[in-house]
Amino acid sequence: MGESTSSSIRRRMGGSSLVASMVDEHTRQSVLNIVERSIPAEDLVAALEKAFALWG
């Protein structure tokens, strides 16, 4: 069996990634998207604070 596309892409990119995302349930608009190899807590908190300040 062949490997899945996502695992193939992940291997070529050099490993796994972390994803942090948030979607407004009413408008279905994406208000936060972070895709990184590592997401430090301070960076996540800062991004969440900014998203809440902008979107409420």
Backbone as CSV, one residue per row, in Angstrom:
resi,resn,N_x,N_y,N_z,CA_x,CA_y,CA_z,C_x,C_y,C_z
1,MET,0.830,-1.182,0.000,0.000,0.000,0.000,0.873,1.242,0.000
2,GLY,0.499,2.275,-0.734,1.251,3.526,-0.774,1.007,4.362,0.466
3,GLU,1.941,5.248,0.724,1.774,6.112,1.893,0.802,7.241,1.588
4,SER,0.157,7.752,2.629,-0.802,8.830,2.432,-0.073,10.114,2.052
5,THR,-0.785,11.008,1.408,-0.196,12.277,0.976,0.310,13.082,2.155
6,SER,-0.486,13.156,3.230,-0.068,13.977,4.368,1.197,13.448,5.014
7,SER,1.327,12.126,5.157,2.550,11.603,5.766,3.731,11.780,4.832
8,SER,3.498,11.712,3.531,4.562,11.940,2.564,5.058,13.380,2.639
9,ILE,4.134,14.328,2.688,4.502,15.740,2.782,5.220,16.000,4.096
10,ARG,4.732,15.423,5.190,5.328,15.633,6.499,6.777,15.137,6.501
11,ARG,7.037,13.984,5.887,8.404,13.465,5.845,9.311,14.372,5.037
12,ARG,8.831,14.877,3.916,9.651,15.749,3.079,9.922,17.077,3.771
13,MET,8.998,17.518,4.618,9.179,18.778,5.325,10.109,18.606,6.529
14,GLY,10.446,17.388,6.867,11.405,17.169,7.929,10.815,16.879,9.293
15,GLY,9.603,16.434,9.377,9.031,16.070,10.675,7.618,16.553,10.855
16,SER,7.194,16.543,12.105,5.810,16.900,12.392,5.660,18.390,12.669
17,SER,4.446,18.853,12.569,4.114,20.254,12.836,2.991,20.306,13.848
18,LEU,2.918,21.409,14.562,1.817,21.658,15.478,0.891,22.681,14.846
19,VAL,-0.387,22.553,15.106,-1.376,23.461,14.543,-2.236,24.008,15.672
20,ALA,-2.386,25.322,15.684,-3.326,25.979,16.601,-4.261,26.803,15.726
21,SER,-5.546,26.511,15.815,-6.496,27.245,14.983,-7.749,27.555,15.790
22,MET,-8.436,28.610,15.370,-9.676,29.006,16.022,-10.605,29.566,14.946
23,VAL,-11.867,29.129,14.983,-12.857,29.550,13.996,-14.046,30.164,14.715
24,ASP,-14.505,31.319,14.213,-15.712,31.948,14.740,-16.893,31.049,14.368
25,GLU,-17.615,30.557,15.349,-18.709,29.625,15.086,-19.871,30.263,14.334
26,HIS,-20.058,31.559,14.483,-21.175,32.232,13.819,-20.864,32.515,12.346
27,THR,-19.700,33.105,12.087,-19.358,33.497,10.714,-18.562,32.434,9.984
28,ARG,-18.047,31.452,10.716,-17.166,30.414,10.160,-15.858,30.986,9.621
29,GLN,-15.506,32.169,10.093,-14.274,32.807,9.666,-13.125,32.353,10.566
30,SER,-12.005,32.062,9.946,-10.826,31.677,10.698,-10.243,32.910,11.377
31,VAL,-10.037,32.842,12.684,-9.498,33.986,13.408,-8.098,33.719,13.953
32,LEU,-7.633,32.472,13.879,-6.291,32.139,14.345,-5.790,30.918,13.592
33,ASN,-4.613,31.027,13.014,-3.960,29.899,12.352,-2.467,29.988,12.609
34,ILE,-1.953,29.021,13.327,-0.518,28.932,13.567,-0.103,27.504,13.209
35,VAL,0.865,27.372,12.330,1.421,26.067,11.980,2.932,26.194,12.109
36,GLU,3.475,25.517,13.101,4.911,25.604,13.386,5.415,24.257,13.882
37,ARG,6.722,24.095,13.864,7.327,22.906,14.460,7.194,22.939,15.973
38,SER,7.206,24.139,16.529,7.081,24.329,17.968,6.294,25.616,18.207
39,ILE,5.362,25.578,19.144,4.596,26.771,19.495,4.795,27.013,20.988
40,PRO,5.717,27.906,21.330,5.928,28.203,22.755,4.656,28.777,23.382
41,ALA,4.461,28.496,24.653,3.263,28.947,25.361,3.082,30.457,25.267
42,GLU,4.193,31.188,25.389,4.108,32.652,25.339,3.582,33.125,23.982
43,ASP,4.023,32.479,22.908,3.567,32.854,21.568,2.083,32.526,21.379
44,LEU,1.652,31.377,21.905,0.247,30.992,21.791,-0.644,31.948,22.578
45,VAL,-0.232,32.283,23.791,-1.010,33.211,24.619,-1.108,34.571,23.932
46,ALA,-0.002,35.052,23.369,-0.005,36.346,22.677,-0.936,36.310,21.468
47,ALA,-0.911,35.223,20.712,-1.782,35.099,19.539,-3.244,35.024,19.952
48,LEU,-3.540,34.308,21.033,-4.920,34.223,21.525,-5.405,35.576,22.030
49,GLU,-4.552,36.285,22.755,-4.931,37.620,23.243,-5.235,38.557,22.081
50,LYS,-4.419,38.496,21.033,-4.649,39.333,19.863,-5.961,38.955,19.173
51,ALA,-6.220,37.667,19.027,-7.464,37.213,18.380,-8.682,37.658,19.186
52,PHE,-8.619,37.525,20.514,-9.748,37.962,21.341,-9.936,39.470,21.285
53,ALA,-8.828,40.213,21.227,-8.926,41.679,21.139,-9.557,42.106,19.825
54,LEU,-9.216,41.414,18.745,-9.752,41.781,17.433,-11.170,41.272,17.195
55,TRP,-11.461,40.088,17.686,-12.746,39.425,17.356,-13.708,39.351,18.519
56,GLY,-13.248,39.629,19.734,-14.135,39.636,20.897,-14.454,38.336,21.479
